[in-house]
Amino acid sequence: MSKKTSTEGKILDAAYRLFLGKGYRHTTMDDIAQDLGMSKKTLYKYYPGKLELLSASFEVLKTKMTAKVEAILDNRYISFPLKLKSMLSVIATHLAPINPELFEDLKDHAPEIWEELTTYINESAYLRFARLIEQGVAQGLVNPRLNTSLVVMLYAAAVQSLLDPEFSGQFPSAIQKGMKIPPSEIYDQAISIIYNGILTDEARNEFQNA
């Protein structure tokens, strides 16, 4: 790795960390330069502005997600349940830190990057997820009567709705207060509810036989 590539990586890591912590609007080039211990003049030699830094940060995120998800899909040596858990874990690990406030920030102040990111999530992450569900059907491990697209959309809709402030804002305050859990926990619990259900084994047997 060249010195230039190494420095660019450090800049992107610092910028992305600040974007996640402070939001896009409230992060300045001064903040990023100070965090890195470099002059703003040096920072501008690598990236002409904050928008370019944001775009490059998300390109790194998308590249990492794609590589990990493809590796899981193509791995012939791990079982389908482990593949499912691993893929959902990768999606959650990379998307959960992008909190609702940053999503709102992107919509308002970087709409092109917001659109690129959501397009990637929809076309790449969810289409690959659909491929995995189809693998499960072929192996007899996913109920063939279930609609694959519905399985994927239920997960996507649940996660996207739960992280959307406008969606949660329509519920009574008592319900909103009860949802004060970290985004990563929202992903984990949404996965558990959708794929394991809410019932204990004893209750599930009774429910199925009722």
C-alpha positions in Angstrom: 0.0 0.0 0.0 1.4 3.4 -1.0 1.7 6.3 1.5 -0.9 8.2 -0.5 -3.4 5.3 -0.3 -2.7 4.8 3.4 -3.3 8.5 4.1 -6.5 8.5 2.1 -7.7 5.5 4.2 -7.0 7.3 7.5 -8.7 10.4 6.2 -11.8 8.4 5.2 -11.9 6.5 8.5 -11.7 9.8 10.5 -14.3 11.5 8.3 -16.8 8.6 8.5 -16.4 8.4 12.3 -17.2 12.1 12.6 -20.1 11.9 10.2 -21.6 9.1 12.2 -21.0 10.9 15.5 -21.9 14.5 14.6 -23.9 14.2 11.4 -22.9 15.5 8.0 -24.2 19.0 8.5 -22.3 19.6 11.8 -19.0 18.1 10.7 -16.6 20.5 9.1 -13.3 20.1 7.2 -11.7 21.8 10.2 -13.1 19.0 12.5 -11.7 16.3 10.2 -8.3 18.0 9.9 -8.1 18.5 13.6 -9.0 14.9 14.3 -6.3 13.7 12.0 -3.7 16.2 13.4 -3.1 17.6 9.9 -3.6 21.0 8.4 -6.7 21.8 6.4 -4.5 22.7 3.4 -3.1 19.1 3.5 -6.6 17.6 3.8 -7.7 19.6 0.7 -4.8 18.1 -1.3 -6.5 14.7 -0.9 -10.2 15.7 -1.0 -11.6 18.9 -2.5 -14.5 19.1 0.0 -16.8 17.5 2.6 -19.2 16.1 0.0 -16.4 14.2 -1.8 -15.3 12.8 1.6 -18.8 11.6 2.3 -19.1 10.0 -1.1 -15.8 8.3 -0.8 -16.6 7.1 2.7 -19.8 5.4 1.5 -18.0 3.9 -1.5 -15.7 2.1 1.0 -18.7 1.0 3.1 -20.4 -0.4 0.0 -17.3 -2.2 -1.2 -16.8 -3.8 2.2 -20.5 -4.9 2.4 -20.4 -6.4 -1.1 -17.2 -8.4 -0.5 -18.5 -9.8 2.8 -22.0 -10.7 1.5 -20.6 -12.3 -1.7 -18.1 -14.3 0.4 -21.0 -15.7 2.5 -23.2 -16.5 -0.5 -20.4 -18.3 -2.3 -19.2 -20.3 0.7 -20.0 -24.0 0.2 -18.7 -25.0 3.6 -21.1 -23.3 6.0 -24.8 -24.3 6.6 -27.7 -22.2 5.4 -28.8 -21.1 8.9 -25.3 -19.9 9.5 -25.2 -18.1 6.2 -28.5 -16.4 7.0 -27.3 -15.3 10.4 -24.0 -14.2 9.0 -25.5 -12.2 6.1 -28.0 -10.4 8.4 -25.2 -9.7 10.8 -23.1 -8.1 8.1 -26.0 -5.9 6.9 -26.7 -4.9 10.5 -23.1 -4.3 11.4 -22.6 -1.9 8.5 -26.0 -0.2 8.4 -26.9 0.1 12.1 -24.3 2.8 12.8 -25.9 5.0 10.2 -28.4 6.5 12.7 -31.7 8.1 11.7 -30.3 11.6 12.3 -27.5 11.0 9.7 -30.1 9.6 7.2 -32.2 12.7 7.6 -29.0 14.8 7.2 -28.2 13.1 3.9 -31.7 13.5 2.6 -31.6 17.2 3.2 -28.0 18.1 2.5 -26.5 15.4 0.3 -29.5 14.1 -1.7 -27.5 12.5 -4.5 -25.4 10.5 -2.0 -28.5 9.5 -0.1 -30.1 8.3 -3.3 -26.9 6.3 -4.3 -26.8 4.7 -0.8 -30.5 3.7 -0.7 -30.2 2.4 -4.3 -27.2 0.3 -3.3 -29.0 -1.1 -0.2 -32.1 -2.0 -2.3 -30.5 -3.3 -5.4 -27.4 -5.0 -3.9 -27.9 -5.9 -0.2 -31.5 -7.0 -0.6 -31.1 -8.8 -4.0 -28.2 -10.8 -2.6 -30.4 -11.5 0.5 -33.1 -12.8 -1.9 -30.5 -15.1 -3.5 -29.7 -16.6 -0.1 -33.4 -17.2 0.7 -33.7 -19.0 -2.7 -30.7 -21.2 -1.7 -32.6 -22.1 1.5 -35.7 -23.0 -0.5 -33.6 -25.2 -2.8 -32.0 -27.0 0.2 -35.4 -27.6 1.8 -34.6 -25.3 4.7 -37.0 -22.5 3.9 -40.7 -23.1 3.5 -41.3 -23.2 -0.3 -44.8 -21.8 0.1 -43.4 -18.5 1.3 -42.9 -15.8 -1.2 -39.1 -14.9 -1.3 -39.7 -11.3 -2.2 -42.1 -11.0 0.8 -39.5 -12.5 3.1 -36.9 -9.9 2.0 -39.4 -7.0 2.1 -40.6 -7.8 5.6 -37.1 -7.6 6.9 -36.3 -4.5 4.9 -39.5 -2.7 5.7 -39.2 -3.5 9.4 -35.6 -2.2 9.7 -36.2 0.9 7.5 -39.4 1.8 9.3 -37.9 1.4 12.7 -35.0 3.7 11.8 -37.2 6.3 10.2 -38.1 9.1 12.7 -41.3 10.0 10.7 -42.5 6.4 11.1 -41.8 6.2 14.9 -43.2 9.7 15.4 -46.8 8.6 14.6 -46.9 6.2 17.6 -48.1 7.2 21.2 -45.3 8.7 23.3 -45.3 5.6 25.7 -44.5 3.4 22.7 -41.8 5.8 21.4 -40.2 5.9 24.9 -40.1 2.1 25.0 -38.2 2.1 21.7 -35.1 3.9 23.1 -32.7 1.1 22.2 -29.6 1.3 20.0 -30.0 0.8 16.2 -27.8 -2.3 16.4 -30.3 -3.8 18.9 -33.2 -2.9 16.6 -31.6 -4.9 13.8 -30.9 -7.9 16.1 -34.4 -8.0 17.5 -36.1 -7.4 14.1 -34.1 -10.4 12.8 -35.1 -12.5 15.8 -38.8 -11.7 15.6 -39.1 -12.2 11.9 -37.1 -15.4 11.6 -37.7 -17.0 15.0 -41.1 -15.5 15.9 -42.1 -14.1 19.3 -43.3 -17.4 20.8 -41.4 -19.8 23.0 -41.0 -23.4 21.7 -43.9 -24.6 23.9 -46.2 -21.8 22.8 -45.2 -22.2 19.1 -46.2 -25.9 19.2 -49.5 -25.0 20.8 -50.1 -22.2 18.2 -49.3 -24.5 15.3 -51.7 -27.2 16.6 -54.5 -24.9 17.6 
